[in-house]
Amino acid sequence: MTDEPTLSRALSGPEHQQVRLPVIKDLIESGWDQGQLRWKPEWRVPKSPHDAAKREGGKSFAGWPVDLAIFDDPQHVGDWEHVVAICEFKQPSLEEGVSQLEIYLAREPRARMGYWTNGTEDVRVYKLADGTFKPFHNMGVPRPEENFSRPSERPLAFRDLVTPRPGQLRAVFKRLLDVVVARDSKSTRSESQLNELCNLLLLKLESDSSASYHDREPVNFQLSPQGEESTASSIRRRFAELKKMRPAVFAEHREGDIELDDHTIHEAVYELSNLNLLNVGPEAISAAFQVFRRANLKAGEGQYFTPQRVISTAVRMMDIRLDDKIIDPACGTGGFLTEAFLSLVREIPEDKAAQARTWAHRHVYGVDKDSINVKLTRAIMVGLGDGSVNVHIGDSIREHRWPKDYPHLQQPLSEESFTVVITNPPFGRNLKVSKVDARLNKYSIAEAASRKDGEYADLEIGLVFLERAHRLLMRGGRLGIVLPETYFFSPTYKWLPGWLEDRFILRGVLNIPMEAFQGFCRAKTNFYVFEKK
């Protein structure tokens, strides 16, 4: 920390009076809001990656004070994720000023530009897309309308890409979601923004995959030297090509152009272009995508984020093997499917990892009504190296609608074709399958709930998933399902044990603490493991 006498001198000395105050005046006159500028107290830049991690965790850290920090919005002053530029007004030579700015920019992940002046001469140092730096002399103070995201000096090739550090990819995804896309002028609905980010990530993954075969040639996914409009035009053109090349990935989606403005596309490409997503381990890819999983929650529709510790423990209980064929008929963003894939990757030798990918491509299936969930799951599976396209948009429960609305579900969801069903279905008192739909689909569990032969009751959708799973499973198949505990203890459901007795053997129960879903729902749930009789 800077001691009080030193701070006092810094804010009253000749450097402050002769350089900092005039620069602040110039910045405000050029269009910056005074609320975007922080110089009292001075902003501190972490001295090391370890200090940066401590800062991100909200802990005390060792840092260098900078003379002025510029933030993207007055509301975000003091948040390291919103630093746009850093300014220094020290006495050393111009060369030393450049070196100092490069050090600071390397420690500030969001800052794109550093500005140094001694009152007579000035220099800007830009952090380029490949992480290198480029100085520009005597350009004057930066203006708010300028684009600080600059392409690299030469086109990026695959060999130039760097593998993200642990946690870095997650931080980039969060930044894309919270900072960049939130301001897009064309896509204002969060669901649409999430869909467009998935499209960009699929394009980036495809670019990395193609470039890996010719590692000295320029990659497709990078900034254009001609600026934002050119970058956005190139990305939109390549996305149109991707849809034609990979129609199965976009099956059931009525995809148009990328509906983001040029600035957002340019910023997203800047963030992602120099990262090697092929060399990121499956665990890191899965962890990073949890940022998007949380963003797509729809609690009103009974969708709750399943914590990773619950997912990993539940999958361990299911004892997934290479000869299993697995489905999640309410897959959300693919948490159980991803973990099932990872569980095999961890168990088999590295030289046989291709077996796990082949298994996933042929043996992992998912269905969800939400198109964004399906897109996210596909993107995650592509990122894991699987390339699976066995994840479909559709309604797993209302089978009578399949021929007309979801014909693509009829073959994948054949009865008695899976050895494992694992799912966390939507649940809630008001989320029910109507007695009409139950009759059309001959759900015996809804008939049991009515307690009258030949009649059907409106029934919570989570319970109907028990019968859907029973139909999908082969004899001896395993079902793992998250359900509210009340279904098994409340007198309202005293008919349920009799229905289960004829169809399943209970093999295990995983107690899920109330805190696991805290903030999403208040129901006490467990993970139940059944075997089909």
SVG drawing of the C-alpha trace seen along z (x, -y; Angstrom):
<svg xmlns="http://www.w3.org/2000/svg" viewBox="-62 -23 77 80">
<polyline fill="none" stroke="black" stroke-width="0.4" points="0.0,0.0 1.1,-3.6 1.7,-5.4 -0.2,-8.6 2.8,-11.1 3.8,-9.5 0.2,-9.7 -0.1,-13.3 3.1,-14.2 1.9,-12.4 -1.3,-14.4 0.2,-17.8 3.7,-17.7 4.8,-19.3 4.1,-16.1 0.5,-16.2 0.0,-20.0 2.0,-20.2 1.1,-16.9 -1.7,-14.9 -4.3,-17.7 -3.8,-19.1 -4.2,-15.6 -7.4,-15.0 -8.7,-18.4 -7.8,-17.3 -9.5,-13.9 -12.7,-15.5 -12.7,-18.0 -12.2,-15.2 -15.4,-13.5 -14.6,-11.3 -16.9,-11.5 -15.0,-12.6 -16.6,-9.7 -14.7,-7.3 -11.3,-8.6 -9.7,-7.4 -6.6,-9.0 -7.5,-9.5 -6.9,-7.0 -4.5,-5.7 -5.4,-2.5 -3.1,0.5 -2.0,3.0 -1.1,6.5 2.7,7.2 2.4,10.9 -0.2,13.4 -0.5,14.7 -1.4,11.2 -3.9,10.9 -5.5,14.2 -5.8,12.8 -7.4,9.6 -9.9,11.6 -10.7,13.5 -11.3,10.3 -8.2,10.6 -5.4,8.2 -2.6,8.2 0.7,6.5 0.4,3.9 2.0,0.9 0.1,-2.4 -0.7,-4.0 -1.2,-7.8 -4.6,-7.4 -6.9,-4.6 -9.7,-5.0 -12.8,-2.8 -15.5,-2.0 -18.3,-3.5 -18.7,-5.7 -20.8,-2.9 -17.8,-0.5 -15.0,-2.6 -13.0,-0.4 -13.8,2.9 -10.7,4.4 -12.8,6.1 -13.8,2.6 -10.3,1.0 -9.9,-0.5 -6.6,-2.3 -3.9,-3.2 -1.9,-6.4 1.5,-7.3 3.0,-10.7 6.4,-9.8 9.7,-11.5 11.7,-8.7 12.6,-8.7 10.1,-7.9 11.8,-4.5 11.4,-3.7 7.8,-4.9 7.0,-2.4 8.6,0.4 6.6,-0.5 3.3,-0.5 4.0,2.9 4.5,4.4 1.3,2.8 -0.7,3.9 0.5,7.4 -1.0,7.5 -4.3,5.8 -6.4,8.3 -9.0,5.8 -6.8,2.8 -6.1,2.4 -4.0,-0.7 -1.4,-2.6 -0.7,-6.3 2.5,-8.0 3.4,-11.7 5.8,-14.1 3.9,-17.1 6.0,-17.6 6.0,-14.3 3.7,-11.4 3.4,-7.7 0.5,-5.2 1.2,-1.5 -1.5,0.8 -1.9,4.4 -2.4,6.2 -4.6,9.2 -1.7,11.6 -0.6,10.2 2.4,8.2 2.7,4.4 3.1,1.6 3.9,-2.0 2.6,-5.1 4.3,-8.4 2.7,-11.9 -0.9,-11.0 -2.3,-13.1 -4.7,-12.0 -7.0,-9.0 -10.6,-9.8 -13.6,-7.7 -14.8,-7.0 -11.5,-5.4 -11.1,-1.6 -8.4,-0.4 -8.6,3.3 -5.9,3.6 -4.9,6.6 -1.5,8.2 1.3,6.9 1.1,10.0 -1.8,12.4 -2.1,14.9 -1.2,18.5 -2.2,21.6 1.4,21.9 1.0,18.4 -2.1,19.3 -1.5,19.8 -3.3,22.3 -5.3,20.5 -4.0,20.6 -6.2,22.3 -9.3,20.2 -8.4,17.8 -11.0,19.2 -13.7,19.0 -12.7,15.4 -12.8,14.6 -16.3,16.2 -17.6,14.2 -16.1,11.0 -17.8,11.7 -21.1,12.3 -21.0,9.5 -19.1,6.8 -19.1,7.0 -22.4,8.5 -24.4,6.7 -23.8,3.5 -24.7,4.7 -27.0,2.4 -28.6,5.1 -29.1,8.0 -30.7,6.8 -32.4,10.0 -30.2,12.1 -31.3,15.3 -30.4,14.0 -27.1,12.7 -26.2,16.1 -27.1,17.8 -24.9,15.4 -22.0,16.1 -22.4,19.8 -22.3,19.2 -19.0,17.3 -17.5,20.0 -18.5,22.7 -16.8,20.6 -13.7,20.2 -13.5,24.0 -13.9,24.7 -11.2,22.2 -8.8,23.8 -9.5,27.3 -9.0,26.4 -5.8,24.3 -4.2,27.1 -3.5,29.0 -1.5,26.0 0.0,24.3 1.9,21.7 -1.0,20.3 -3.3,17.5 -6.2,18.6 -9.7,17.6 -10.8,16.3 -8.9,13.0 -9.2,9.2 -9.0,7.5 -6.4,4.7 -9.1,2.7 -11.1,2.3 -14.4,3.3 -16.6,3.4 -14.1,5.6 -13.7,8.0 -17.5,8.3 -18.0,8.9 -15.4,11.6 -16.9,13.4 -20.4,13.2 -19.2,14.7 -17.3,17.5 -20.4,18.3 -22.5,18.7 -19.9,21.2 -19.8,23.0 -23.6,23.6 -23.2,25.2 -20.2,27.3 -21.7,28.5 -25.5,28.7 -25.9,31.4 -24.6,29.0 -27.2,26.4 -30.0,29.0 -33.4,27.8 -32.1,24.2 -33.4,21.6 -30.1,19.7 -29.7,16.5 -26.8,14.1 -24.8,13.4 -27.1,10.8 -24.5,8.7 -23.2,5.3 -19.8,4.8 -18.2,3.5 -19.3,6.5 -18.1,9.0 -14.7,7.1 -14.4,7.1 -15.3,10.8 -12.8,11.8 -10.1,9.7 -10.8,11.6 -10.7,15.1 -8.5,14.9 -5.1,15.7 -6.3,18.5 -5.8,22.2 -9.1,23.9 -8.0,27.3 -5.3,27.7 -7.5,26.8 -8.3,29.8 -11.8,31.1 -12.2,30.1 -11.3,26.5 -13.7,26.3 -16.5,27.8 -15.7,25.3 -15.6,22.3 -19.0,23.2 -20.6,23.2 -20.6,19.4 -23.1,19.8 -25.0,22.6 -25.9,20.2 -26.8,17.5 -29.4,19.6 -31.4,20.5 -35.1,20.1 -36.3,20.7 -39.9,19.9 -39.8,23.0 -38.4,25.2 -34.8,25.1 -32.2,25.1 -28.5,25.0 -27.1,28.4 -23.9,27.8 -20.8,29.5 -20.2,31.3 -23.7,32.9 -23.2,33.8 -19.8,35.4 -20.9,37.4 -24.1,38.5 -22.2,39.7 -19.7,41.6 -22.7,43.4 -23.9,44.4 -20.6,46.2 -20.6,45.2 -18.7,47.7 -17.7,47.8 -20.5,50.3 -23.1,47.9 -25.5,45.9 -26.6,42.8 -29.3,40.2 -30.5,37.2 -34.1,36.5 -34.0,33.0 -30.4,32.2 -30.3,28.5 -26.8,27.4 -25.4,30.9 -23.9,31.1 -24.5,34.8 -23.6,35.7 -20.3,33.7 -19.4,35.3 -20.2,38.8 -17.7,38.1 -15.1,36.8 -15.5,39.8 -14.4,42.0 -11.5,39.7 -10.2,39.9 -10.2,43.6 -8.7,44.7 -5.0,44.3 -4.2,41.1 -3.2,43.0 -6.8,44.3 -8.6,41.0 -9.9,41.2 -12.0,44.2 -13.8,41.9 -14.5,39.4 -15.8,42.2 -18.0,43.5 -19.4,40.0 -20.2,39.6 -22.2,42.8 -23.4,43.3 -24.3,39.9 -27.7,38.4 -29.6,35.4 -33.0,33.7 -34.2,30.3 -37.0,28.0 -34.8,24.9 -32.9,24.2 -30.2,22.2 -29.6,25.2 -29.2,27.5 -26.8,25.0 -24.7,24.7 -24.5,28.5 -23.4,29.0 -20.8,26.2 -19.5,27.8 -19.3,31.3 -17.5,29.9 -15.1,28.1 -14.4,31.4 -13.3,32.8 -16.3,35.0 -18.2,33.2 -21.4,35.0 -24.6,34.0 -26.9,36.3 -28.4,33.5 -31.8,32.5 -34.5,29.8 -37.7,31.4 -40.2,32.4 -39.3,35.8 -42.6,36.2 -45.3,35.4 -44.5,38.2 -47.8,37.7 -46.3,34.5 -43.2,36.1 -44.4,37.0 -45.5,33.5 -43.3,31.2 -40.2,33.2 -39.8,36.0 -36.1,36.1 -36.8,37.6 -38.6,40.7 -35.4,42.7 -33.0,41.5 -35.6,42.0 -36.5,45.6 -37.9,47.5 -35.6,49.9 -32.5,48.6 -30.5,47.1 -28.6,48.6 -28.4,45.3 -30.8,42.4 -29.5,39.6 -31.4,36.4 -32.4,33.5 -35.9,32.8 -37.7,29.5 -39.9,29.7 -42.4,27.4 -45.9,27.7 -47.2,25.7 -45.2,27.6 -47.6,30.4 -48.4,32.7 -52.2,32.4 -54.5,35.3 -55.2,34.9 -51.5,35.3 -51.1,38.1 -54.0,40.0 -52.7,39.3 -49.3,40.8 -50.8,43.5 -48.7,42.6 -49.6,45.2 -48.0,43.1 -50.7,40.4 -53.3,43.1 -51.9,44.4 -52.0,40.8 -55.7,40.6 -56.4,43.7 -59.2,44.7 -58.8,47.2 -59.0,45.7 -58.7,42.1 -55.7,39.8 -54.6,37.0 -52.7,33.8 -49.2,34.8 -45.9,33.0 -43.6,33.3 -40.7,34.6 -42.7,37.7 -43.7,38.3 -40.0,38.4 -39.8,41.6 -42.0,43.3 -40.2,41.7 -37.0,43.1 -38.6,46.6 -39.6,46.7 -36.2,45.6 -34.2,48.1 -33.3,51.7 -34.0,54.3 -31.4,53.9 -30.7,50.4 -29.9,47.7 -31.8,44.5 -30.3,41.6 -32.7,38.8 -32.9,35.7 -36.4,35.4 -37.9,33.6 -37.9,35.7 -41.6,35.0 -42.6,37.3 -41.4,40.2 -42.6,39.2 -45.8,37.1 -49.2,38.8 -50.2,37.0 -48.0,39.4 -48.7,42.6 -49.6,44.3 -46.1,43.8 -44.3,46.7 -46.8,49.1 -46.2,47.8 -42.4,48.0 -42.5,51.5 -43.7,53.0 -41.0,51.3 -37.8,50.4 -35.5,51.6 -34.1,48.7 -30.3,49.1 -29.2,45.9 -30.0,42.4 -27.6,39.4 -28.6,36.8 -28.4,33.4 -28.2,30.6 -30.7,27.8 -27.9,25.3 -27.0,27.0 -29.9,25.3 -30.0,22.2 -31.0,19.2 -32.8,21.3 -35.5,23.2 -36.4,24.2 -37.4,27.9 -35.3,30.6 -34.1,32.9 -32.2,36.2 -30.5,38.1 -32.2,41.5 -30.6,44.5 -33.0,47.2 -32.5,50.3 -35.2,51.3 -36.8,54.7"/>
</svg>
